[in-house]
């Protein structure tokens, strides 16, 4: 199903990608051979910000059918679309108390569970997909145990393109943000630190509130990927995008650990295999889709803002300051040094 959505993006990038931000991390959940009647069906409750009528939401319905077929009615999916379960922080809270079972969460949300994950978004740490692959591979076991200890099962990593800075007016250097009203996701330690370091007055809003705030002018700058901006329809109210990228928008599918442990062993095995196969198999296509979304924005009149030599120096200094400011409060110095070494060796 992911490949169909991505293929559609090639034909009409803006329209077809309306659910691609999460579809890029879409996961297939197969089941085992257990038989059951309709009354005995057990459900995996999955929350998503994708609209009810989106391709992603329809895809989950197909997964429900496939899961029931594979398990002979023992397991199915119950979907909570359109953000009805709330923002990521709300969904995580509901997962902790057993009101929700699983969700696709960005690294901002993941960091609410395992704070060390913030290191993936710290500016200047991850600068390429190759570096991201190396860091995730090296940290998988360690972070997997941390999520287990926190009561969650980390099923698989996903991603949704490279970070860029989008705005209504041009950005050639970080200090340009001082005259803007950037969006701050309240749960994002990294966003808060970036804007504080730059000296910008950010506007804290939940993700579902961003679209309306862009329309009214409450905010005029965001940090996201091209794929995410197009998927969430934020692009309609912005005009500029930085040519420079600044990391990767990382996410993962997680499940309540108690729910995971309740799955029969054969179902666990198949879920894990299919989840990894889906994410690994579509990783390259997701990255290409982000490139196509960026190219599509430029064709539609977006201005690609270049960073000159002085602007690059300013960015590197800002990134270094942000990383240092978060040491001890957000992640330990040892972790930052270790992850940056892994990333550097992967250049």
N, C-alpha and C positions, 0 to 999 in steps of 0.2 A: 504493500500500500504506500510506503514511503516513496518508493521509486516512482510510482504513478504521480504523486504530488510533485516531486522534484522534476519529473519529465514535463509536467504541465507548466512548471515555472519557466522552462525554456521557451515555451510558446508565448506566454503572457506573464512575465515576471511579476509585475505588480499585483495583478488580479489573482493569479493562481497561487501566489505566495501568502495569501491572506491568513493562512494557518500554518505556514512553514516554520515559524519560530519554534513551535513546539513539535511540529511534524518532523523536524530534523532530528529530534531525539525520540521519535515514535518507536515503541517497543512492542513486539509480538509476544503474547503470553499464551503458550500452548499448555495443554494439560496432560494428564495421564489416563490410564485405561479404566479408572473407577466408574462404575455405573451408578446412576441415581435417577429418581423420578424428579419431575419439575418441582414438587414441593420440597425435595431434599437438596436442591441446588444451593451451593454456598457461593457467595459473591465476593469478589475483590472490588472494593469501592475506590474508584479513582477520580481524583479532582483535577480539573484542567481549567486554565483561563480561556481556552479556545471557545468561541461562540457555539451555541447549540447547533446551528445550521451549517457550521463550517465543515470542510472536508475532514478535518481531524476528528471532530465529534462523530461524524458518520463512520470514520475508520474504527473508532472504539466500538461502535455497534457491531461492525463486522468481526472485530476481535472477540466480542462476547459470543457471537454465533460460533466462531471457530473454536473457542475454548470449550463451549458446551459440547460441540461435536467431538472434539478430541478426548473429552473426559466422560462422554456419554451422559451429559447432564449434571455431572457432579460439581463442576465449577463454572462460573460465569463472571461477567464484568458489569458492575452497576456504575454508570457514569454520572458525574456532577460537573457539567460544563458551564461555560459563560461566567466563570468566577463566582458561582453561587456559593461555593464553600469559603470564599474570601481570598485575600491576598496570600502570598506564600507563608507569611508568619502565621496567619489564621489557620491555614491548612496543616502546617507543622504541629500547631497546638492541638488540632483535632486528631491528628494521627497519634500524638502522644497519649491521648485519653481514649483512643479506640473508636472515635467517631468517624474516622476516615482511614483507609488502608494504605493507599499508595498515591504518588504524584510525581510529576516531572518538575524538578526544582532547580533553579539557577544556583550558581555558586554563592550568590548573596544569601539565599535562603539556606543553603547547605551549611554556611558559616554560622547560622544560628544554632546549629546542632553540634558541629565540630568547628570551633572558631579558627583553628589552624588553616582551614581551607581558604581563608582570606588571602593567604600568600599567593594563590593563583591569580588574584585580581590586582595585587599590588603593582603599580606601574613600574615597568622596566624589568620585571621578573620573567615573564613569558612574552617573547617577541615574535614567535613563529609557531606554526603547527608542529614542526619537528621538535621544538623545545617542549611543547605541551605534551606530546606523546611520551617523551622521555621522562618528564616529571611524573605524569600519571602512572606510568609503568613502575617507576621506582617507589612511589608512595602508596600504591594500591593496597598492599597488605597492611601497612601501618594505619592508613585511614579507614580501611575496611573494619579493622578491630575497634577503632574509635567510634565508628557509627554503631557497631554492634553494642558496645558498652553504653551508648546513649539510647539504645532501644530501637534502632533502625537497621534495616538491611540495605546496604548499598549495592543495587543490582547491576548498574552499568553507568559509565560516564557518557555524556553526550556533549554536543557543542552547537552553537548557532552563529558562527561567523566571527570575524575580527571586529574588535571595538574601533569605532571612529567617533569623532565629536561632530554632532549635527547642530545647526543653529539657523536662526532667521537672518543673521548678519554674519559676515566673515570672521573666521578664527585663524590667525597665522601664528599665534603664540599664546601660551596659557594665560598671561596677564590680560588678554582681551576679554576674559570671562568676568572681569571686575565690573564691566558695564552691562552685563547680561543677567538674566534671571534663570539660572540653570535648575533643572530638576534634580532633587536628591531623593533617592529611595531611602526612607527612614531606616530600613534594616541594613543598609550598606555602610559598613565602617569605612570602606575605601573611598566611596564617593564623598562622604563627609570630610575625610582627611584631605582629599584633593582640593575641594573647593575652599576649605579653611586655609590650606597652604597658599593657594593662589590669591586669596583675599576676596573671593566671590560670595555673594549672599544667595545661597541656594534656597529653593522652595521645596520643603518636604511634602511628598504626596505618595499615596499608594499607587502601584502600577495601574490599576483600573481607572485612576483619576487623571492620568497623563494626557490622554486624548482630548478630553474636555479642556484641560488647562492650556494646551497648545492652541486650541481654537479661540479661547478668550484672551490669550496673551498673558496669562498668569505666569507662564514659563516660556522661554524662547531658546533654550539650549538643552540637549540631552546627550548622554554617553550611551551608545548602544551599537549593535552591528547593523549593517545594511539590511540583512535578512530580517532582523527583528523589527526594524523601523517600518519596512514594507509590510510585514506580516500584521503588525498592530495598527496599520494605517496612520502612523504618526507622520509619515513623509509628506502628507498633503499640506501640512502647516509649517514646513521648514524649507529652506532654500539652499543652505550651504552644508558641505560635508568636508571633513579634513581628508586630504589625500593620504596623510600619514595614519597608519594603524597603531593601536596601543594595547595589544593583548588580545585574548580570545574570550568570547562570552561562553563560559563553561556551565554545564548543568549535569544533572544525573537523575535517574529514576530511583527512588527510594521507597521502601515498604516498611510498615510497622513490623518490628521484629517478632512480636507475638503472633501477628497474622502470618508472617513468613514461616514461623515454626509450626503453625497449625496445618500448613500444606503437607500432604503426603510426600515422602521422600522422592518418589518418581516424578511428582509434579514440580517439586523444587528443582530437580535436575533439569527438566525440560524447560522450565521458565528461565533458569540461568543461562542455559545453552542458547536459547532462542533470542534472549535479550542481548547477549554479547554478539551473536551472529548478526542481528539487525543493526546494532550500533556500529560495529566494525565494517560491515558490508556497505553501509551507506555514508560512512565518514567522508570519503573523497567527494561523493556527490553533494553532500551538504556544503562542503567548502567551496565547490564550484558554484553552487546556488547562491552563496553569499557574494561571490565575485560577480555573478550575473545580476544580482539585485543592485549592487553598486553601479555597474555599467548602465543598468536601466534608469537609475536615478539621474545619472549624468545626461543620458539621452533625453530625459524629460525636462531638462533645463537646470538641474542642480549645478552649483558652482563648486568645483573641487579646490579647496583652499590649500595652497602649498605652504610648507614651513621652511623659512629661510634659515641660514646658518645661525643667526642670533636667536631665532625662535626655537631651533633645535637645542641650543645650549640651555635656553630657559626651561624647555621641557625636561631635559635630562636632570637639571638641578632640582626642579619641582619633584620629579619622580624619586630622586635620591632622598629628598627631605621627607616625602610621604612615607617611604619605606622605613626610614629611621624613626619617625614619630610613632609608628605602629608597633615597633619592637617593645616587648615587655607588656604592652596593653592588649594587643590583638594576637600576636604570635611571638614565640621566643626567638632571640637572635640566632641561636643555633639552627633553628629550622630555616630561617631566611637564608643563612649562609649555605646550608646544605642544598636547598632547592635551587638557589642561584648558581651553585656549582654544577648541578645536574643539567640545568638549562644551558649554561655556558658551554659545557662539554658537548652538547648536542647541536651546536651551530653548524 
